[in-house]
Amino acid sequence: MALIKDPKSVLVGKLEGVHLFHFDGAPCAQRVRFALAEKGLSRGREVRFDADDATACAGEQGAWTSRIVSLIKKDHLSATYADIHPNLVVPALVHDGRLYRESMEIIEYLDEAFGGEPLVPKYDPEQLAEAEALTQLGKQLHQSIRFVTFRWGLGSLAKLNAEESQTLKRLASQGSDEEKLAAFYEGYSNDAIDESVYVEHLRKLNDAFAMLESRFADGRPFITGPTLTMADVIWAMKVLRLTECGYPFGRYYPGVNAWFVRIKNRPSFRMGVMGKHKFLNNAFKIKAAIETVLGIGLVKAMDHYAFD
């Protein structure tokens, strides 16, 4: 389980109820918001990520407190947030003074803590084994999503300046740096990553989506069968992020595309994931559409490297 014993942050112990440290455009945080909405918890008040006054620390019945860790403002590169999550990524969740990290483990915790329709299908050993295997594959491809979406989505917006790079290296050295953020950003910000690296990550994702496509051949509504599971949660956010980069799911993987339309129509997705992400979502899709018209961007890469 994702419970962190003896967290460094003194803020954690002050928090009552459910508090989510997140960013609206971050796929890992989107997974948790999707799960929170599936469990019937709505988005409550917005407070600064480091706010520690009594009002900000109080809980809300039936809702979670939103603590935005802006990746644009580089809030995650602060010492305050490093004490909460030493890997310098979102999300982190606190429930009544207990800290949980790693998005899929948080979702497993929410399943146990709040009940409702299970996202972890423990009632069906075969479906559980499939869901766990596909969830693990999704975790393994986390780095691939980063490389592809930075290269063909975020572009120069995600680069760090010299001061930010030094801050990241210093904070990362104090933690485990499991995400290898310092090395990634150093290469990315200095245009030192060879194009072949990005292409290889794109190929890995294509292979995974081809596998998912085959699962929908029998008409199943969700990845592992008739019910929504944690596998759908993790893969839906990958598809969402890639669609914002212009990834042509309809052309390459129509079954995956149709499944994602079903996911998007769920109230939990519309409210939990897209609620305050609509502006960024539309902005990225417009950018991708312009790049497609200009013959550049991710669609061009897919065509150029002849993926099938």
URTADA-V825581 format. One record per backbone hydrogen bond with DSSP energy under -0.5 kcal/mol. NH is the residue of the N-H (numbers start at 1). CO is the residue of the C=O. Records with the same first field share a line. If there is no record, write none. Layout:
# URTADA-V825581
NH: CO + CO
This chain:
# URTADA-V825581
4: 99
5: 3
7: 4
8: 83
9: 83
14: 11
15: 11 + 12
16: 57
18: 63
19: 17 + 94
20: 65
21: 19 + 92
22: 20 + 67
26: 23
27: 25
30: 26
31: 27
32: 28
33: 29
34: 30
35: 31
36: 32
37: 33
38: 34
39: 35
40: 37
41: 36
42: 40 + 62
44: 64
47: 66
49: 68
51: 48
57: 53
58: 54 + 55
60: 63
63: 60
64: 42
65: 18
66: 45
67: 20 + 65
68: 47 + 66
69: 22
70: 68
75: 70
76: 70
77: 74
78: 75
82: 78
83: 79
84: 80 + 81
85: 81
88: 85
91: 21
92: 21
93: 100
94: 19
95: 98
96: 17 + 94
97: 15
98: 95
99: 4
100: 93
101: 2
102: 91
105: 102
106: 102
107: 103
108: 104
109: 105
110: 106
111: 107
112: 108
113: 109
114: 110
115: 111
121: 119
122: 120
124: 121
128: 124
129: 125
130: 126
131: 127
132: 128
133: 129
134: 130
135: 131
136: 132
137: 133
138: 134
139: 135
140: 136
141: 137
142: 139
145: 141
146: 142
147: 143
148: 144
149: 145
150: 146
151: 147
152: 148
153: 149
154: 149
155: 150
157: 154
158: 155
159: 156
165: 161
166: 162
167: 163
168: 164
169: 165
170: 166
171: 167
172: 168
173: 169
174: 170 + 171
175: 171 + 172
180: 177
184: 180
185: 181
186: 182
187: 183
188: 184
189: 185
190: 186
191: 188
192: 187
193: 187
194: 192
197: 194
198: 194
199: 195
200: 196
201: 197
202: 198
203: 199
204: 200
205: 201
206: 202
207: 203
208: 204
209: 205
210: 206
211: 207
212: 208
213: 209
214: 210
215: 211 + 212
216: 212 + 213
217: 214
218: 215
219: 216
222: 225
225: 222
230: 119
232: 229
233: 229
234: 230
235: 231
236: 232
237: 233
238: 234
239: 235
240: 236
241: 237
242: 238
243: 239
244: 240
245: 242
246: 243
247: 242
249: 247
251: 248
252: 248
253: 249
257: 253
258: 254
259: 255
260: 256
261: 257
262: 258
263: 259
264: 260
265: 261
266: 263
269: 266
270: 266
271: 267
272: 268
273: 268 + 269
274: 269
277: 274
278: 274
281: 277
282: 278
283: 279
284: 280
285: 281
286: 282
287: 283
288: 284
289: 285
290: 286
291: 287
292: 288
293: 289
294: 290
295: 292
296: 291
298: 245
301: 297
302: 298
303: 299
304: 300
305: 301
306: 303
307: 302
